[in-house]
Amino acid sequence: MPKYSRQREAIREFLAARYDHPTAETVYRNLREEFPNISLGTVYRNLTLLTELGEIRKLSTGAGPDRFDGNTSPHYHFICNGCGCVLDLGVGGLDHINILAGQNFEGVVEGHLTYFYGKCPSCTKNKKPIDKPFSVV
């Protein structure tokens, strides 16, 4: 177990209090208020360590930088194709996916990682109307 670090604890607490899955850069900008001399490298090292310890989750969405989640309980994420935000998605009852995936597999399926994509509520509300609908003449 690594020795206690005030900065690491502040990062863990920051993530535990948020639901917007911030990037390392966002964590860094916010922690500089409390720790003016903290470096981005220190934030990255601590995020990596907290991930390895299982105290936070790293979300590699494939769109933009990695995001971090203070909620380590099993849950799903929604990624907005419009603004790129990452939101928790309250979906239950998908544990059977492991069983289905294992039916034609000689190994043992122990878990899965699934992202859902679309438009978030903000992007849906702010969508721009089409000036002229397409028509065939």
C-alpha positions as CSV (number, residue, x, y, z in Angstrom):
1,M,0.0,0.0,0.0
2,P,1.5,3.4,-1.0
3,K,2.0,5.9,1.8
4,Y,-0.7,8.6,2.3
5,S,-0.7,11.6,0.1
6,R,-2.9,14.7,0.6
7,Q,-2.9,15.3,-3.1
8,R,-4.0,11.8,-3.9
9,E,-6.7,12.0,-1.3
10,A,-7.9,15.3,-2.8
11,I,-8.1,13.7,-6.3
12,R,-10.1,10.8,-4.9
13,E,-12.5,13.1,-3.1
14,F,-12.8,15.4,-6.1
15,L,-13.8,12.4,-8.3
16,A,-16.2,11.0,-5.6
17,A,-18.1,14.2,-5.5
18,R,-18.6,14.5,-9.3
19,Y,-20.7,12.7,-11.9
20,D,-19.4,14.3,-15.0
21,H,-16.4,12.0,-15.5
22,P,-13.7,14.7,-15.7
23,T,-10.5,14.4,-17.7
24,A,-7.1,14.6,-16.0
25,E,-6.8,18.2,-17.2
26,T,-10.1,19.1,-15.5
27,V,-8.9,17.4,-12.3
28,Y,-5.6,19.3,-12.5
29,R,-7.3,22.7,-13.1
30,N,-9.6,22.2,-10.1
31,L,-6.9,20.9,-7.7
32,R,-4.6,23.9,-8.4
33,E,-6.9,26.0,-6.3
34,E,-6.0,23.9,-3.2
35,F,-2.5,22.9,-4.3
36,P,-1.1,25.7,-6.4
37,N,2.2,23.9,-7.0
38,I,0.7,20.6,-8.2
39,S,1.8,19.4,-11.6
40,L,-0.2,17.8,-14.3
41,G,2.3,14.9,-14.1
42,T,1.5,14.4,-10.4
43,V,-2.2,14.3,-11.3
44,Y,-1.6,11.7,-14.0
45,R,0.5,9.6,-11.7
46,N,-2.1,9.7,-8.9
47,L,-4.9,8.9,-11.3
48,T,-3.0,5.9,-12.5
49,L,-2.3,4.7,-9.0
50,L,-5.9,5.2,-7.9
51,T,-7.1,3.3,-10.9
52,E,-4.6,0.4,-10.1
53,L,-5.8,0.4,-6.5
54,G,-9.4,0.1,-7.7
55,E,-10.5,3.3,-6.0
56,I,-11.5,5.0,-9.3
57,R,-12.2,3.9,-12.8
58,K,-10.5,5.1,-16.0
59,L,-12.9,5.4,-19.0
60,S,-11.2,5.1,-22.3
61,T,-14.0,6.1,-24.6
62,G,-12.1,6.3,-27.9
63,A,-13.3,9.9,-28.3
64,G,-11.0,12.4,-26.8
65,P,-8.9,12.0,-23.6
66,D,-9.5,9.4,-20.9
67,R,-12.2,10.3,-18.3
68,F,-12.2,9.3,-14.6
69,D,-15.1,8.0,-12.5
70,G,-15.1,8.0,-8.7
71,N,-18.0,5.5,-8.7
72,T,-16.4,2.0,-8.9
73,S,-19.7,0.1,-8.6
74,P,-20.9,-1.7,-11.8
75,H,-22.7,0.7,-14.0
76,Y,-22.9,1.8,-17.7
77,H,-22.0,5.0,-19.4
78,F,-23.5,7.1,-22.2
79,I,-21.2,9.0,-24.5
80,C,-22.7,12.0,-26.4
81,N,-21.9,12.1,-30.1
82,G,-22.6,15.8,-30.0
83,C,-20.7,17.4,-27.2
84,G,-18.6,14.4,-26.0
85,C,-19.9,14.4,-22.4
86,V,-19.9,11.1,-20.5
87,L,-22.9,10.4,-18.3
88,D,-23.9,7.5,-16.0
89,L,-26.7,5.5,-17.5
90,G,-29.2,3.8,-15.1
91,V,-29.6,0.5,-16.9
92,G,-30.1,-2.7,-14.9
93,G,-30.5,-6.3,-15.8
94,L,-27.7,-6.6,-18.4
95,D,-25.6,-9.2,-16.5
96,H,-27.0,-11.9,-18.8
97,I,-24.6,-10.5,-21.5
98,N,-21.8,-12.4,-19.8
99,I,-23.8,-15.7,-20.1
100,L,-24.6,-15.0,-23.8
101,A,-21.0,-14.2,-24.6
102,G,-19.8,-17.3,-23.0
103,Q,-22.2,-19.7,-24.8
104,N,-19.9,-20.2,-27.8
105,F,-16.6,-19.5,-26.0
106,E,-14.4,-22.2,-24.5
107,G,-13.0,-19.7,-21.9
108,V,-14.7,-18.0,-19.0
109,V,-16.3,-14.6,-19.5
110,E,-16.0,-12.7,-16.2
111,G,-17.3,-9.3,-17.1
112,H,-17.9,-6.8,-19.9
113,L,-17.5,-3.1,-20.7
114,T,-20.3,-1.5,-22.7
115,Y,-20.7,2.1,-23.8
116,F,-24.0,3.6,-25.2
117,Y,-23.8,6.4,-27.7
118,G,-26.3,9.0,-29.0
119,K,-27.2,12.6,-28.1
120,C,-27.3,13.8,-24.5
121,P,-30.4,15.8,-23.2
122,S,-28.6,19.1,-23.7
123,C,-27.7,18.4,-27.3
124,T,-31.2,17.1,-28.0
125,K,-32.7,20.3,-26.6
126,N,-30.3,22.5,-28.5
127,K,-30.4,20.8,-31.9
128,K,-30.5,23.2,-34.8
129,P,-33.6,23.0,-37.1
130,I,-33.0,22.2,-40.7
131,D,-33.6,25.3,-42.8
132,K,-35.1,23.6,-45.8
133,P,-36.1,19.9,-45.8
134,F,-34.6,17.8,-48.5
135,S,-37.1,17.1,-51.3
136,V,-36.9,15.2,-54.6
137,V,-38.3,17.0,-57.6
